[in-house]
Amino acid sequence: MIWKFLLTVAVLVAAAFFIRERLRGPGRPRDGAPPPPLLPAGMARTLAYTTIFIMFLGSSWYLYRDWAHGHQVVEVQVVNANTGVITPYKAHRRDVQGRVVRTLDGREIRLADVERMILTPEGQGF
Protein backbone atom coordinates (compact mmCIF):
# COMPACT_ATOMS: atom_id res chain seq x y z
CA MET A 1 0.00 0.00 0.00
CA ILE A 2 2.83 2.39 0.82
CA TRP A 3 4.26 1.80 -2.66
CA LYS A 4 1.12 3.25 -4.22
CA PHE A 5 1.62 6.49 -2.28
CA LEU A 6 5.34 6.61 -3.08
CA LEU A 7 4.66 6.02 -6.77
CA THR A 8 2.06 8.80 -6.79
CA VAL A 9 4.47 11.22 -5.11
CA ALA A 10 7.23 10.26 -7.56
CA VAL A 11 4.94 10.87 -10.54
CA LEU A 12 3.88 14.27 -9.16
CA VAL A 13 7.48 15.35 -8.52
CA ALA A 14 8.54 14.23 -12.00
CA ALA A 15 5.59 16.01 -13.60
CA ALA A 16 6.36 19.22 -11.71
CA PHE A 17 10.02 19.02 -12.78
CA PHE A 18 9.19 18.46 -16.46
CA ILE A 19 6.53 21.17 -16.52
CA ARG A 20 8.91 23.66 -14.91
CA GLU A 21 11.62 22.84 -17.46
CA ARG A 22 9.13 23.02 -20.31
CA LEU A 23 7.88 26.45 -19.23
CA ARG A 24 11.43 27.84 -19.17
CA GLY A 25 11.70 27.11 -22.87
CA PRO A 26 14.73 26.22 -24.97
CA GLY A 27 16.47 29.59 -24.74
CA ARG A 28 17.09 30.70 -21.18
CA PRO A 29 18.00 34.34 -20.66
CA ARG A 30 21.69 34.74 -19.81
CA ASP A 31 21.39 37.93 -17.82
CA GLY A 32 19.37 36.27 -15.03
CA ALA A 33 16.17 38.10 -15.83
CA PRO A 34 13.07 35.98 -15.23
CA PRO A 35 11.27 34.81 -18.34
CA PRO A 36 8.05 36.59 -19.22
CA PRO A 37 4.89 34.89 -17.94
CA LEU A 38 2.98 32.73 -20.39
CA LEU A 39 -0.39 34.05 -19.23
CA PRO A 40 -1.35 37.48 -17.95
CA ALA A 41 -1.90 37.54 -14.17
CA GLY A 42 -5.62 38.22 -14.46
CA MET A 43 -6.18 35.34 -16.87
CA ALA A 44 -4.15 32.94 -14.71
CA ARG A 45 -6.14 33.94 -11.61
CA THR A 46 -9.44 33.49 -13.46
CA LEU A 47 -8.32 30.11 -14.74
CA ALA A 48 -7.30 29.04 -11.22
CA TYR A 49 -10.61 30.13 -9.68
CA THR A 50 -12.55 28.44 -12.48
CA THR A 51 -10.63 25.21 -11.91
CA ILE A 52 -11.29 25.34 -8.16
CA PHE A 53 -14.98 26.04 -8.79
CA ILE A 54 -15.28 23.09 -11.20
CA MET A 55 -13.50 20.83 -8.70
CA PHE A 56 -15.90 22.00 -5.96
CA LEU A 57 -18.91 21.28 -8.18
CA GLY A 58 -17.56 17.82 -9.04
CA SER A 59 -16.91 16.99 -5.39
CA SER A 60 -20.35 18.22 -4.39
CA TRP A 61 -21.99 16.16 -7.12
CA TYR A 62 -20.05 13.05 -6.06
CA LEU A 63 -21.02 13.51 -2.39
CA TYR A 64 -24.67 14.06 -3.31
CA ARG A 65 -24.75 10.94 -5.50
CA ASP A 66 -23.14 8.88 -2.72
CA TRP A 67 -25.68 10.21 -0.21
CA ALA A 68 -28.64 9.55 -2.55
CA HIS A 69 -27.36 6.03 -3.33
CA GLY A 70 -27.09 5.28 0.40
CA HIS A 71 -30.65 6.45 1.05
CA GLN A 72 -32.11 4.26 -1.69
CA VAL A 73 -34.59 1.75 -0.26
CA VAL A 74 -33.83 -1.83 -1.25
CA GLU A 75 -35.62 -5.08 -0.65
CA VAL A 76 -33.43 -7.51 1.25
CA GLN A 77 -34.43 -11.15 0.88
CA VAL A 78 -32.84 -13.49 3.36
CA VAL A 79 -32.78 -17.03 1.98
CA ASN A 80 -32.17 -20.01 4.24
CA ALA A 81 -30.06 -22.39 2.15
CA ASN A 82 -31.22 -25.47 4.10
CA THR A 83 -34.98 -24.95 3.97
CA GLY A 84 -35.37 -22.50 1.06
CA VAL A 85 -37.49 -20.13 3.15
CA ILE A 86 -37.30 -16.52 1.94
CA THR A 87 -37.85 -13.72 4.46
CA PRO A 88 -38.22 -10.23 2.93
CA TYR A 89 -37.10 -7.00 4.63
CA LYS A 90 -36.75 -3.38 3.51
CA ALA A 91 -33.65 -1.32 4.31
CA HIS A 92 -31.64 1.62 3.12
CA ARG A 93 -28.69 0.59 0.99
CA ARG A 94 -26.24 2.22 3.41
CA ASP A 95 -27.58 0.02 6.24
CA VAL A 96 -26.62 -3.23 4.48
CA GLN A 97 -23.09 -3.99 5.66
CA GLY A 98 -21.64 -7.43 5.16
CA ARG A 99 -23.82 -9.95 6.97
CA VAL A 100 -25.69 -7.34 9.06
CA VAL A 101 -28.79 -5.48 7.90
CA ARG A 102 -30.63 -2.70 9.77
CA THR A 103 -34.21 -2.57 8.50
CA LEU A 104 -36.34 0.56 8.02
CA ASP A 105 -38.15 -0.11 11.30
CA GLY A 106 -34.85 -0.33 13.22
CA ARG A 107 -34.38 -4.09 13.58
CA GLU A 108 -30.87 -5.44 13.18
CA ILE A 109 -30.72 -8.69 11.22
CA ARG A 110 -27.56 -10.81 11.39
CA LEU A 111 -27.31 -13.55 8.79
CA ALA A 112 -26.29 -17.04 9.85
CA ASP A 113 -23.74 -19.08 7.91
CA VAL A 114 -26.51 -21.02 6.11
CA GLU A 115 -28.39 -17.87 5.04
CA ARG A 116 -27.86 -15.86 1.89
CA MET A 117 -28.92 -12.30 1.07
CA ILE A 118 -30.48 -11.02 -2.15
CA LEU A 119 -30.68 -7.25 -2.71
CA THR A 120 -33.12 -5.78 -5.21
CA PRO A 121 -34.44 -2.23 -5.68
CA GLU A 122 -37.77 -1.77 -3.97
CA GLY A 123 -40.66 -3.10 -6.04
CA GLN A 124 -38.51 -5.30 -8.29
CA GLY A 125 -38.28 -8.36 -6.06
CA PHE A 126 -39.44 -11.88 -6.80
Residue frames as qw, qx, qy, qz and C-alpha x, y, z in Angstrom:
[[0.000, 0.886, 0.464, 0.000, 0.00, 0.00, 0.00],
 [0.316, -0.778, 0.096, 0.534, 2.83, 2.39, 0.82],
 [0.443, -0.064, 0.583, 0.678, 4.26, 1.80, -2.66],
 [0.211, 0.715, 0.592, 0.306, 1.12, 3.25, -4.22],
 [0.175, -0.954, -0.141, 0.197, 1.62, 6.49, -2.28],
 [0.467, -0.543, 0.390, 0.579, 5.34, 6.61, -3.08],
 [0.431, 0.266, 0.652, 0.564, 4.66, 6.02, -6.77],
 [0.088, 0.877, 0.452, 0.138, 2.06, 8.80, -6.79],
 [0.301, -0.878, 0.078, 0.364, 4.47, 11.22, -5.11],
 [0.513, -0.258, 0.540, 0.616, 7.23, 10.26, -7.56],
 [0.342, 0.539, 0.622, 0.454, 4.94, 10.87, -10.54],
 [0.056, -0.957, -0.282, 0.026, 3.88, 14.27, -9.16],
 [0.412, -0.721, 0.264, 0.490, 7.48, 15.35, -8.52],
 [0.484, 0.007, 0.626, 0.612, 8.54, 14.23, -12.00],
 [0.229, 0.738, 0.558, 0.302, 5.59, 16.01, -13.60],
 [0.182, -0.954, -0.095, 0.219, 6.36, 19.22, -11.71],
 [0.485, -0.489, 0.431, 0.583, 10.02, 19.02, -12.78],
 [0.419, 0.240, 0.665, 0.570, 9.19, 18.46, -16.46],
 [0.103, 0.871, 0.460, 0.139, 6.53, 21.17, -16.52],
 [0.300, -0.868, 0.066, 0.389, 8.91, 23.66, -14.91],
 [0.458, -0.291, 0.556, 0.629, 11.62, 22.84, -17.46],
 [0.342, 0.500, 0.679, 0.415, 9.13, 23.02, -20.31],
 [0.007, -0.942, -0.330, 0.062, 7.88, 26.45, -19.23],
 [0.390, -0.683, 0.242, 0.568, 11.43, 27.84, -19.17],
 [0.644, 0.746, -0.014, -0.169, 11.70, 27.11, -22.87],
 [0.898, 0.210, 0.006, 0.387, 14.73, 26.22, -24.97],
 [0.425, 0.509, -0.152, 0.733, 16.47, 29.59, -24.74],
 [0.501, -0.705, -0.391, 0.315, 17.09, 30.70, -21.18],
 [0.128, 0.955, -0.070, 0.258, 18.00, 34.34, -20.66],
 [0.740, 0.153, -0.364, 0.545, 21.69, 34.74, -19.81],
 [0.064, 0.519, -0.250, 0.815, 21.39, 37.93, -17.82],
 [0.146, -0.144, -0.826, 0.525, 19.37, 36.27, -15.03],
 [0.409, 0.013, 0.044, -0.911, 16.17, 38.10, -15.83],
 [0.487, 0.177, 0.809, -0.278, 13.07, 35.98, -15.23],
 [0.100, 0.195, 0.762, 0.610, 11.27, 34.81, -18.34],
 [0.386, -0.080, -0.041, -0.918, 8.05, 36.59, -19.22],
 [0.499, 0.103, 0.747, -0.426, 4.89, 34.89, -17.94],
 [0.107, 0.149, 0.864, 0.470, 2.98, 32.73, -20.39],
 [0.137, -0.695, -0.661, -0.249, -0.39, 34.05, -19.23],
 [0.072, -0.570, 0.126, -0.808, -1.35, 37.48, -17.95],
 [0.018, 0.072, -0.776, 0.627, -1.90, 37.54, -14.17],
 [0.547, 0.092, 0.231, -0.799, -5.62, 38.22, -14.46],
 [0.766, 0.196, -0.449, -0.416, -6.18, 35.34, -16.87],
 [0.434, 0.178, -0.844, 0.258, -4.15, 32.94, -14.71],
 [0.195, -0.020, 0.639, -0.744, -6.14, 33.94, -11.61],
 [0.687, 0.154, -0.013, -0.709, -9.44, 33.49, -13.46],
 [0.695, 0.226, -0.660, -0.176, -8.32, 30.11, -14.74],
 [0.212, 0.141, -0.843, 0.474, -7.30, 29.04, -11.22],
 [0.397, 0.061, 0.477, -0.782, -10.61, 30.13, -9.68],
 [0.742, 0.205, -0.270, -0.579, -12.55, 28.44, -12.48],
 [0.559, 0.203, -0.802, 0.048, -10.63, 25.21, -11.91],
 [0.010, -0.045, 0.772, -0.634, -11.29, 25.34, -8.16],
 [0.567, 0.126, 0.192, -0.791, -14.98, 26.04, -8.79],
 [0.743, 0.209, -0.505, -0.387, -15.28, 23.09, -11.20],
 [0.389, 0.152, -0.860, 0.294, -13.50, 20.83, -8.70],
 [0.248, 0.013, 0.589, -0.769, -15.90, 22.00, -5.96],
 [0.704, 0.168, -0.086, -0.685, -18.91, 21.28, -8.18],
 [0.666, 0.217, -0.701, -0.135, -17.56, 17.82, -9.04],
 [0.180, 0.099, -0.838, 0.506, -16.91, 16.99, -5.39],
 [0.438, 0.067, 0.384, -0.810, -20.35, 18.22, -4.39],
 [0.747, 0.194, -0.336, -0.540, -21.99, 16.16, -7.12],
 [0.532, 0.184, -0.820, 0.107, -20.05, 13.05, -6.06],
 [0.034, -0.032, 0.745, -0.665, -21.02, 13.51, -2.39],
 [0.591, 0.123, 0.139, -0.785, -24.67, 14.06, -3.31],
 [0.733, 0.197, -0.545, -0.357, -24.75, 10.94, -5.50],
 [0.359, 0.134, -0.860, 0.336, -23.14, 8.88, -2.72],
 [0.257, 0.036, 0.569, -0.781, -25.68, 10.21, -0.21],
 [0.687, 0.181, -0.090, -0.698, -28.64, 9.55, -2.55],
 [0.638, 0.202, -0.731, -0.135, -27.36, 6.03, -3.33],
 [0.168, 0.081, -0.840, 0.509, -27.09, 5.28, 0.40],
 [0.386, 0.136, 0.447, -0.795, -30.65, 6.45, 1.05],
 [0.559, 0.102, -0.580, -0.584, -32.11, 4.26, -1.69],
 [0.715, -0.165, 0.505, -0.455, -34.59, 1.75, -0.26],
 [0.400, 0.300, -0.822, -0.272, -33.83, -1.83, -1.25],
 [0.900, -0.214, 0.000, -0.380, -35.62, -5.08, -0.65],
 [0.001, -0.504, 0.852, -0.141, -33.43, -7.51, 1.25],
 [0.915, -0.067, -0.197, -0.347, -34.43, -11.15, 0.88],
 [0.255, -0.527, 0.790, -0.183, -32.84, -13.49, 3.36],
 [0.850, 0.155, -0.395, -0.313, -32.78, -17.03, 1.98],
 [0.644, -0.452, 0.602, -0.136, -32.17, -20.01, 4.24],
 [0.347, 0.474, -0.740, -0.329, -30.06, -22.39, 2.15],
 [0.117, -0.060, 0.976, -0.174, -31.22, -25.47, 4.10],
 [0.326, 0.455, 0.752, -0.348, -34.98, -24.95, 3.97],
 [0.219, 0.350, 0.573, 0.708, -35.37, -22.50, 1.06],
 [0.117, -0.823, -0.522, 0.189, -37.49, -20.13, 3.15],
 [0.320, 0.395, 0.106, 0.855, -37.30, -16.52, 1.94],
 [0.255, -0.743, -0.470, 0.403, -37.85, -13.72, 4.46],
 [0.344, 0.642, 0.204, 0.654, -38.22, -10.23, 2.93],
 [0.353, -0.670, -0.272, 0.594, -37.10, -7.00, 4.63],
 [0.345, 0.847, 0.146, 0.378, -36.75, -3.38, 3.51],
 [0.594, -0.582, -0.019, 0.556, -33.65, -1.32, 4.31],
 [0.225, 0.932, -0.201, -0.202, -31.64, 1.62, 3.12],
 [0.842, 0.432, -0.247, 0.209, -28.69, 0.59, 0.99],
 [0.148, 0.684, -0.516, 0.493, -26.24, 2.22, 3.41],
 [0.621, -0.440, 0.457, -0.461, -27.58, 0.02, 6.24],
 [0.994, 0.110, 0.000, -0.023, -26.62, -3.23, 4.48],
 [0.044, 0.797, -0.596, 0.090, -23.09, -3.99, 5.66],
 [0.075, 0.335, -0.937, 0.065, -21.64, -7.43, 5.16],
 [0.339, -0.251, -0.902, -0.088, -23.82, -9.95, 6.97],
 [0.074, -0.465, -0.596, 0.650, -25.69, -7.34, 9.06],
 [0.016, -0.479, -0.504, -0.719, -28.79, -5.48, 7.90],
 [0.043, 0.321, 0.522, -0.789, -30.63, -2.70, 9.77],
 [0.140, 0.555, 0.757, 0.316, -34.21, -2.57, 8.50],
 [0.031, -0.535, -0.195, -0.821, -36.34, 0.56, 8.02],
 [0.604, -0.677, -0.235, -0.348, -38.15, -0.11, 11.30],
 [0.212, -0.789, 0.476, -0.325, -34.85, -0.33, 13.22],
 [0.944, -0.233, 0.230, -0.039, -34.38, -4.09, 13.58],
 [0.052, 0.700, -0.690, -0.178, -30.87, -5.44, 13.18],
 [0.975, 0.142, 0.060, -0.161, -30.72, -8.69, 11.22],
 [0.167, -0.634, 0.737, 0.161, -27.56, -10.81, 11.39],
 [0.836, 0.292, -0.336, -0.320, -27.31, -13.55, 8.79],
 [0.805, -0.357, 0.473, 0.007, -26.29, -17.04, 9.85],
 [0.223, -0.437, 0.747, 0.448, -23.74, -19.08, 7.91],
 [0.334, 0.262, 0.881, 0.211, -26.51, -21.02, 6.11],
 [0.278, 0.815, 0.428, -0.274, -28.39, -17.87, 5.04],
 [0.429, 0.148, 0.385, 0.803, -27.86, -15.86, 1.89],
 [0.096, 0.672, 0.279, -0.679, -28.92, -12.30, 1.07],
 [0.375, 0.448, 0.574, 0.574, -30.48, -11.02, -2.15],
 [0.028, -0.543, -0.173, 0.822, -30.68, -7.25, -2.71],
 [0.261, 0.487, 0.635, 0.540, -33.12, -5.78, -5.21],
 [0.080, -0.133, 0.026, -0.988, -34.44, -2.23, -5.68],
 [0.330, 0.251, 0.665, -0.621, -37.77, -1.77, -3.97],
 [0.649, 0.469, 0.169, -0.575, -40.66, -3.10, -6.04],
 [0.584, 0.533, -0.544, -0.282, -38.51, -5.30, -8.29],
 [0.368, -0.365, 0.829, -0.208, -38.28, -8.36, -6.06],
 [0.037, 0.027, 0.975, 0.215, -39.44, -11.88, -6.80]]
